[in-house]
Amino acid sequence: MTVQTQSSSVWSIVLAGGEGERIRPCIQQWLGSPVPKQYCTFVGTRSMLQHTWDRANQVVLPLRKVTVVGRTHQQGLDHHFKRQNEGTLIFQPRNCDTAPGIFLPLTYVRAWDPQSVVVLFPSDHFIFPEDRFVTTVRRAVRAVEFLTDRMILLGVRPSHLELDYGWMSVGGAVGWSEGACIRRMQSFVEKPDLADGMRLMSEGALWNTLVLVAKVETLWKSGWLCFPDMMERFEQLRRSIGSPAEGTTLQAIYQEMPSRSFSRHVLQSPAVQLGVMELDGVLWSDWGRPERIVETLQSLGKKPAFPMEAFRGSAVSSIPQTNREMGYL
């Protein structure tokens, strides 16, 4: 089946609420303070968050961009928000893992535009080249206009055995968008052990980027399927948006907000229908570890903005051969 373009409005949710614990010591040595990595400029002149905003702005209108950040991140955001058209900032009262970090901004998008499509953009990933990535995201947006009950994840073919990532086993085609195939998600494994990782790689499984495209209502329903206790709190918030009680309600629901992982509780749920579109010809890396940052910049011949000695001690693994095969060296 071929996807037909419809007219739903599209919103982006930029996930920037993490603290980057694993890379914190390197940043502390570099900058003298533990700045969350999404606010750092590791190469060039833009921070990771600014890169993510610029990618999102190529997919959706800038004013339909919602960024969720930590309550303690105000200082890091000051110079970022001097730029215009960066949409809406939402401060989460505390970090309760990835599921609340996604459903908090989704609550606002659903209150403002419940029939829309939403795209999730993590802010701590390296992506090159960006134009190929943006083209694939646009195809996924068009796909959910037809596959309305399915959430579509972007997947990357692995270059090496990486046990810190989520892995997606994929099946047959469920649709096409401008020549790109949307395949059925057969199973999802978050951070597999060595044996499972080797099996998944041999079976052609893909890495999960957590770049997700879905109808707002489809994503909202997945929350109710997987953690109704959390969703009851966000329903309370939704009813208060725009009222004088909004701020106090937000604080109240986070007093006992449960910690939930979106990958473990939603993506691994057999009740949730997922599709996968492969991110082809794109170098993607989750910069959650310092060695990945060093390897990526070395593979591209890019000059880092940080002193290499602050990061090199952690960069113990070699550059994947696949990077050479794909022409990034």
VOPAGU-2260 file (C-alpha; in pm, 1 decimal, decimal comma):
REM VOPAGU-2260
SITE   aa  ch    i         X         Y         Z
SITE  MET   A    0       0,0       0,0       0,0
SITE  THR   A    1     119,3     354,0     -71,8
SITE  VAL   A    2      80,2     630,7     183,5
SITE  GLN   A    3    -135,8     924,8      84,4
SITE  THR   A    4     -59,1    1269,9     224,6
SITE  GLN   A    5    -327,6    1421,1     447,9
SITE  SER   A    6    -348,4    1756,6     624,0
SITE  SER   A    7    -290,7    1696,0     996,9
SITE  SER   A    8     -75,4    1954,0    1168,5
SITE  VAL   A    9     261,8    1829,2    1291,2
SITE  TRP   A   10     432,6    1904,7    1622,5
SITE  SER   A   11     777,8    1816,4    1748,6
SITE  ILE   A   12     874,6    1718,4    2101,3
SITE  VAL   A   13    1242,4    1769,0    2181,9
SITE  LEU   A   14    1361,4    1557,9    2474,8
SITE  ALA   A   15    1621,8    1754,1    2671,5
SITE  GLY   A   16    1548,9    1669,3    3033,5
SITE  GLY   A   17    1837,3    1429,9    3100,1
SITE  GLU   A   18    2139,3    1496,0    3317,4
SITE  GLY   A   19    2396,7    1287,9    3124,3
SITE  GLU   A   20    2540,7    1109,9    3425,2
SITE  ARG   A   21    2781,0     884,0    3233,0
SITE  ILE   A   22    2953,0    1170,8    3055,5
SITE  ARG   A   23    2937,0    1416,2    3345,6
SITE  PRO   A   24    3297,7    1361,0    3471,7
SITE  CYS   A   25    3444,3    1438,8    3127,5
SITE  ILE   A   26    3239,8    1757,3    3093,9
SITE  GLN   A   27    3333,7    1858,7    3448,9
SITE  GLN   A   28    3702,1    1824,7    3357,1
SITE  TRP   A   29    3649,7    2017,1    3032,8
SITE  LEU   A   30    3422,1    2304,4    3142,5
SITE  GLY   A   31    3473,6    2307,0    3517,3
SITE  SER   A   32    3105,4    2237,7    3587,9
SITE  PRO   A   33    2870,2    1944,1    3519,9
SITE  VAL   A   34    2674,3    2092,1    3225,9
SITE  PRO   A   35    2421,7    1844,1    3079,5
SITE  LYS   A   36    2559,9    1725,9    2746,2
SITE  GLN   A   37    2268,9    1858,1    2537,3
SITE  TYR   A   38    2384,2    2213,6    2618,6
SITE  CYS   A   39    2745,8    2145,2    2517,9
SITE  THR   A   40    2909,1    2227,9    2184,4
SITE  PHE   A   41    3132,0    1928,9    2111,2
SITE  VAL   A   42    3207,5    2030,2    1752,6
SITE  GLY   A   43    3142,5    2341,0    1542,5
SITE  THR   A   44    2942,1    2630,2    1685,2
SITE  ARG   A   45    2608,9    2472,1    1785,1
SITE  SER   A   46    2523,5    2273,9    2095,0
SITE  MET   A   47    2353,6    1936,0    2066,3
SITE  LEU   A   48    2024,1    2099,4    2159,0
SITE  GLN   A   49    2065,2    2364,8    1890,5
SITE  HIS   A   50    2140,8    2095,2    1633,0
SITE  THR   A   51    1823,2    1913,2    1738,7
SITE  TRP   A   52    1612,4    2230,0    1722,0
SITE  ASP   A   53    1744,4    2302,7    1372,7
SITE  ARG   A   54    1655,5    1950,4    1256,1
SITE  ALA   A   55    1309,6    1975,8    1409,5
SITE  ASN   A   56    1253,3    2313,6    1242,0
SITE  GLN   A   57    1302,5    2149,1     902,6
SITE  VAL   A   58    1013,7    1911,7     975,0
SITE  VAL   A   59     762,7    2126,5    1165,4
SITE  LEU   A   60     687,4    2493,5    1212,1
SITE  PRO   A   61     921,3    2632,4    1482,4
SITE  LEU   A   62     629,6    2753,1    1694,0
SITE  ARG   A   63     495,5    2396,3    1703,9
SITE  LYS   A   64     810,4    2277,2    1876,3
SITE  VAL   A   65     785,3    2178,8    2245,0
SITE  THR   A   66    1104,9    2115,4    2440,9
SITE  VAL   A   67    1101,2    1941,8    2777,3
SITE  VAL   A   68    1393,1    2033,0    3005,2
SITE  GLY   A   69    1492,5    1984,1    3368,1
SITE  ARG   A   70    1384,2    2227,1    3635,2
SITE  THR   A   71    1752,9    2290,4    3716,0
SITE  HIS   A   72    1851,2    2364,8    3354,4
SITE  GLN   A   73    1755,6    2733,6    3344,4
SITE  GLN   A   74    2115,6    2856,7    3353,4
SITE  GLY   A   75    2219,5    2632,1    3063,8
SITE  LEU   A   76    1925,9    2754,9    2855,5
SITE  ASP   A   77    1985,7    3128,1    2890,5
SITE  HIS   A   78    2207,0    3172,2    2582,7
SITE  HIS   A   79    2018,4    2906,2    2385,5
SITE  PHE   A   80    1691,2    3091,9    2404,9
SITE  LYS   A   81    1833,4    3418,7    2274,8
SITE  ARG   A   82    1748,4    3279,2    1932,6
SITE  GLN   A   83    1397,3    3337,8    1805,9
SITE  ASN   A   84    1126,9    3085,9    1721,1
SITE  GLU   A   85    1232,2    2808,5    1955,1
SITE  GLY   A   86     875,8    2723,5    2046,2
SITE  THR   A   87     763,2    2630,5    2397,0
SITE  LEU   A   88     976,1    2524,8    2692,6
SITE  ILE   A   89     827,3    2292,4    2954,2
SITE  PHE   A   90    1017,7    2240,9    3278,7
SITE  GLN   A   91     964,1    1900,2    3435,9
SITE  PRO   A   92     970,0    1922,0    3816,0
SITE  ARG   A   93    1201,2    1620,0    3840,1
SITE  ASN   A   94    1342,1    1349,6    3616,5
SITE  CYS   A   95    1130,7    1032,4    3637,2
SITE  ASP   A   96    1285,3     851,6    3337,7
SITE  THR   A   97    1185,8     867,8    2972,8
SITE  ALA   A   98     812,8     788,9    2980,7
SITE  PRO   A   99     709,5    1089,6    3195,1
SITE  GLY   A  100     960,5    1294,9    2995,9
SITE  ILE   A  101     762,8    1212,9    2680,7
SITE  PHE   A  102     406,3    1221,2    2813,2
SITE  LEU   A  103     448,1    1554,4    2994,7
SITE  PRO   A  104     499,2    1755,7    2672,1
SITE  LEU   A  105     253,0    1528,8    2491,4
SITE  THR   A  106     -11,6    1635,2    2745,5
SITE  TYR   A  107      26,4    1994,9    2627,6
SITE  VAL   A  108      28,1    1907,8    2256,6
SITE  ARG   A  109    -286,4    1699,1    2305,3
SITE  ALA   A  110    -457,7    1986,3    2487,9
SITE  TRP   A  111    -370,4    2231,9    2210,1
SITE  ASP   A  112    -409,1    2014,3    1898,6
SITE  PRO   A  113    -544,8    1662,8    1971,4
SITE  GLN   A  114    -575,4    1552,3    1606,6
SITE  SER   A  115    -213,8    1628,5    1520,6
SITE  VAL   A  116      93,8    1418,3    1447,0
SITE  VAL   A  117     392,0    1436,5    1681,3
SITE  VAL   A  118     761,6    1365,8    1621,6
SITE  LEU   A  119     996,8    1282,7    1910,5
SITE  PHE   A  120    1354,3    1412,6    1882,0
SITE  PRO   A  121    1610,8    1312,3    2148,3
SITE  SER   A  122    1858,4    1597,0    2193,2
SITE  ASP   A  123    2173,8    1396,5    2270,0
SITE  HIS   A  124    2222,2    1210,9    1940,8
SITE  PHE   A  125    2472,7    1280,5    1664,7
SITE  ILE   A  126    2325,7    1263,6    1313,4
SITE  PHE   A  127    2507,9    1312,6     981,7
SITE  PRO   A  128    2415,9    1408,2     716,7
SITE  GLU   A  129    2111,7    1591,6     843,9
SITE  ASP   A  130    1932,5    1627,2     509,8
SITE  ARG   A  131    1898,4    1248,9     469,4
SITE  PHE   A  132    1769,4    1223,0     824,0
SITE  VAL   A  133    1511,1    1498,4     771,6
SITE  THR   A  134    1390,3    1336,5     449,2
SITE  THR   A  135    1328,0    1007,8     632,3
SITE  VAL   A  136    1141,7    1180,6     916,3
SITE  ARG   A  137     916,1    1355,6     663,8
SITE  ARG   A  138     838,7    1020,4     501,9
SITE  ALA   A  139     747,3     878,1     842,6
SITE  VAL   A  140     516,5    1173,7     906,5
SITE  ARG   A  141     335,9    1104,4     581,7
SITE  ALA   A  142     317,6     734,7     668,4
SITE  VAL   A  143     127,3     780,9     995,7
SITE  GLU   A  144    -140,1     975,3     809,2
SITE  PHE   A  145    -231,0     640,5     654,9
SITE  LEU   A  146    -114,0     396,3     923,6
SITE  THR   A  147    -302,0     588,5    1190,8
SITE  ASP   A  148    -296,8     314,0    1455,4
SITE  ARG   A  149      76,5     252,5    1430,5
SITE  MET   A  150     372,1     438,5    1578,7
SITE  ILE   A  151     679,0     451,2    1353,6
SITE  LEU   A  152    1032,9     435,8    1487,7
SITE  LEU   A  153    1345,0     514,7    1290,7
SITE  GLY   A  154    1595,7     232,1    1302,1
SITE  VAL   A  155    1964,6     213,6    1212,4
SITE  ARG   A  156    2148,7     -89,4    1077,2
SITE  PRO   A  157    2417,0    -171,6    1336,9
SITE  SER   A  158    2784,9    -125,6    1256,0
SITE  HIS   A  159    2903,0    -324,3    1559,0
SITE  LEU   A  160    2772,9    -504,6    1865,9
SITE  GLU   A  161    2640,3    -231,5    2098,3
SITE  LEU   A  162    2472,4    -364,1    2413,7
SITE  ASP   A  163    2369,8     -21,8    2548,5
SITE  TYR   A  164    2116,1      36,5    2270,7
SITE  GLY   A  165    1764,9     -89,5    2212,0
SITE  TRP   A  166    1736,6    -347,4    1931,5
SITE  MET   A  167    1436,1    -397,1    1703,3
SITE  SER   A  168    1357,5    -719,1    1519,4
SITE  VAL   A  169    1158,6    -634,2    1208,8
SITE  GLY   A  170     923,3    -832,6     987,0
SITE  GLY   A  171     733,4    -778,6     666,2
SITE  ALA   A  172     615,5    -455,1     507,5
SITE  VAL   A  173     302,6    -283,0     639,3
SITE  GLY   A  174     320,2      15,3     402,0
SITE  TRP   A  175     532,8     242,6     183,7
SITE  SER   A  176     601,9     614,8     188,6
SITE  GLU   A  177     773,5     768,6    -115,5
SITE  GLY   A  178     957,3     443,5    -182,2
SITE  ALA   A  179    1055,9     390,0     180,4
SITE  CYS   A  180     932,7      67,7     341,2
SITE  ILE   A  181     760,0      64,1     680,1
SITE  ARG   A  182     817,5    -277,4     834,6
SITE  ARG   A  183     640,4    -446,6    1122,4
SITE  MET   A  184     816,0    -446,0    1459,8
SITE  GLN   A  185     832,6    -810,0    1567,6
SITE  SER   A  186    1007,8    -762,9    1900,5
SITE  PHE   A  187    1205,4    -506,3    2094,8
SITE  VAL   A  188    1494,1    -571,9    2334,5
SITE  GLU   A  189    1633,0    -290,5    2546,0
SITE  LYS   A  190    2004,0    -330,4    2629,3
SITE  PRO   A  191    2039,1    -699,6    2549,0
SITE  ASP   A  192    2297,3    -926,1    2707,1
SITE  LEU   A  193    2588,4   -1052,5    2498,6
SITE  ALA   A  194    2415,6   -1366,8    2372,0
SITE  ASP   A  195    2095,9   -1182,1    2274,8
SITE  GLY   A  196    2295,2    -901,7    2115,4
SITE  MET   A  197    2491,3   -1142,1    1896,2
SITE  ARG   A  198    2170,3   -1320,5    1798,2
SITE  LEU   A  199    1988,9    -995,3    1715,8
SITE  MET   A  200    2277,8    -870,2    1504,3
SITE  SER   A  201    2296,1   -1197,8    1311,6
SITE  GLU   A  202    1920,0   -1179,4    1248,0
SITE  GLY   A  203    1939,5    -830,6    1097,3
SITE  ALA   A  204    1783,7    -639,1    1386,5
SITE  LEU   A  205    1811,7    -258,0    1388,2
SITE  TRP   A  206    1917,1     -10,7    1654,3
SITE  ASN   A  207    1640,4     204,3    1801,3
SITE  THR   A  208    1701,7     580,5    1765,0
SITE  LEU   A  209    1392,5     674,8    1972,3
SITE  VAL   A  210    1299,9     913,5    1690,7
SITE  LEU   A  211     930,0     829,0    1682,7
SITE  VAL   A  212     640,8     955,1    1470,6
SITE  ALA   A  213     278,4     897,1    1570,3
SITE  LYS   A  214     -66,9    1043,6    1585,1
SITE  VAL   A  215    -106,2    1218,5    1920,8
SITE  GLU   A  216    -404,8    1000,7    2011,0
SITE  THR   A  217    -219,5     680,8    1916,1
SITE  LEU   A  218      70,4     767,2    2144,4
SITE  TRP   A  219    -167,8     877,1    2420,8
SITE  LYS   A  220    -354,9     544,7    2404,0
SITE  SER   A  221     -26,8     355,3    2432,3
SITE  GLY   A  222      34,0     531,9    2761,8
SITE  TRP   A  223    -301,3     417,4    2898,7
SITE  LEU   A  224    -228,8      61,1    2786,5
SITE  CYS   A  225     109,3      49,8    2956,9
SITE  PHE   A  226      90,0     266,0    3271,4
SITE  PRO   A  227    -257,0     394,1    3362,3
SITE  ASP   A  228    -132,5     511,9    3704,3
SITE  MET   A  229      97,6     762,9    3533,9
SITE  MET   A  230    -160,3     865,4    3274,4
SITE  GLU   A  231    -419,5     949,7    3540,9
SITE  ARG   A  232    -179,9    1216,6    3664,8
SITE  PHE   A  233    -131,2    1362,4    3317,3
SITE  GLU   A  234    -507,4    1367,9    3262,9
SITE  GLN   A  235    -531,4    1586,7    3574,0
SITE  LEU   A  236    -272,4    1819,3    3424,9
SITE  ARG   A  237    -449,6    1829,3    3086,9
SITE  ARG   A  238    -772,3    1946,9    3249,2
SITE  SER   A  239    -588,2    2231,4    3423,0
SITE  ILE   A  240    -389,0    2365,0    3125,7
SITE  GLY   A  241    -464,7    2731,8    3072,0
SITE  SER   A  242    -621,5    2772,5    3416,3
SITE  PRO   A  243    -477,2    2934,6    3730,1
SITE  ALA   A  244    -430,7    2584,9    3874,1
SITE  GLU   A  245    -194,0    2465,4    3599,5
SITE  GLY   A  246     132,9    2529,9    3785,5
SITE  THR   A  247      21,6    2383,5    4116,9
SITE  THR   A  248    -127,2    2080,3    3941,1
SITE  LEU   A  249     200,3    2014,2    3761,0
SITE  GLN   A  250     390,6    2024,5    4088,4
SITE  ALA   A  251     133,6    1806,3    4262,1
SITE  ILE   A  252     131,3    1524,8    4005,2
SITE  TYR   A  253     510,1    1498,4    4024,0
SITE  GLN   A  254     512,0    1454,7    4401,8
SITE  GLU   A  255     460,2    1082,2    4355,2
SITE  MET   A  256     517,4    1044,9    3982,7
SITE  PRO   A  257     632,2     687,0    3910,4
SITE  SER   A  258     956,9     635,3    3719,7
SITE  ARG   A  259     885,9     458,9    3394,2
SITE  SER   A  260    1101,6     373,5    3092,6
SITE  PHE   A  261     935,5     438,9    2757,4
SITE  SER   A  262    1148,0     173,1    2588,3
SITE  ARG   A  263    1089,6     -99,3    2846,0
SITE  HIS   A  264     722,8     -30,9    2914,1
SITE  VAL   A  265     589,9      85,5    2573,2
SITE  LEU   A  266     821,8     -40,9    2301,8
SITE  GLN   A  267     844,5    -387,6    2456,0
SITE  SER   A  268     468,3    -411,9    2504,9
SITE  PRO   A  269     297,1    -663,3    2272,9
SITE  ALA   A  270     -20,2    -452,0    2293,0
SITE  VAL   A  271     139,5    -156,8    2109,3
SITE  GLN   A  272     152,4    -159,2    1728,5
SITE  LEU   A  273     487,5     -38,5    1602,1
SITE  GLY   A  274     638,3      12,8    1260,3
SITE  VAL   A  275    1002,4      67,2    1167,6
SITE  MET   A  276    1152,4     278,3     890,5
SITE  GLU   A  277    1523,9     232,4     832,4
SITE  LEU   A  278    1745,8     540,4     847,6
SITE  ASP   A  279    1961,2     458,3     547,0
SITE  GLY   A  280    2292,2     626,4     462,7
SITE  VAL   A  281    2305,3     822,7     789,6
SITE  LEU   A  282    2569,8     808,1    1059,8
SITE  TRP   A  283    2381,6     799,5    1390,9
SITE  SER   A  284    2525,3     772,0    1740,4
SITE  ASP   A  285    2379,7     811,0    2087,4
SITE  TRP   A  286    2638,5    1031,7    2255,3
SITE  GLY   A  287    2572,9     891,0    2600,1
SITE  ARG   A  288    2933,7     779,9    2643,4
SITE  PRO   A  289    3253,9     982,2    2586,1
SITE  GLU   A  290    3414,9     715,6    2367,0
SITE  ARG   A  291    3130,7     745,6    2115,7
SITE  ILE   A  292    3189,8    1119,8    2081,8
SITE  VAL   A  293    3562,2    1071,3    2020,9
SITE  GLU   A  294    3509,0     787,2    1772,7
SITE  THR   A  295    3246,1     976,8    1573,9
SITE  LEU   A  296    3454,5    1292,6    1536,6
SITE  GLN   A  297    3765,6    1094,2    1447,5
SITE  SER   A  298    3576,8     894,6    1184,9
SITE  LEU   A  299    3455,5    1217,4    1020,1
SITE  GLY   A  300    3785,4    1402,4    1056,8
SITE  LYS   A  301    3615,6    1674,6    1261,7
SITE  LYS   A  302    3809,4    1892,2    1506,5
SITE  PRO   A  303    3657,1    1866,7    1855,4
SITE  ALA   A  304    3572,3    2178,6    2053,3
SITE  PHE   A  305    3689,4    2006,6    2372,4
SITE  PRO   A  306    4040,9    1905,7    2483,8
SITE  MET   A  307    4081,8    1547,1    2367,6
SITE  GLU   A  308    4263,8    1445,2    2686,2
SITE  ALA   A  309    3944,0    1507,6    2884,4
SITE  PHE   A  310    3761,3    1241,8    2679,3
SITE  ARG   A  311    4025,2    1016,1    2528,5
SITE  GLY   A  312    4077,6     806,4    2840,5
SITE  SER   A  313    3729,3     666,6    2800,3
SITE  ALA   A  314    3755,4     608,2    2426,2
SITE  VAL   A  315    3884,9     253,2    2436,5
SITE  SER   A  316    3694,5      98,1    2146,1
SITE  SER   A  317    3790,7     122,2    1781,1
SITE  ILE   A  318    3611,6     299,0    1498,0
SITE  PRO   A  319    3362,3      58,8    1336,3
SITE  GLN   A  320    3467,5     -69,1     994,2
SITE  THR   A  321    3116,7       8,8     868,0
SITE  ASN   A  322    3190,0     382,0     887,1
SITE  ARG   A  323    3461,5     330,9     625,7
SITE  GLU   A  324    3232,3     120,1     410,8
SITE  MET   A  325    2964,5     391,2     415,2
SITE  GLY   A  326    3212,2     657,0     302,3
SITE  TYR   A  327    3233,8     858,9     624,8
SITE  LEU   A  328    3614,4     835,8     634,2
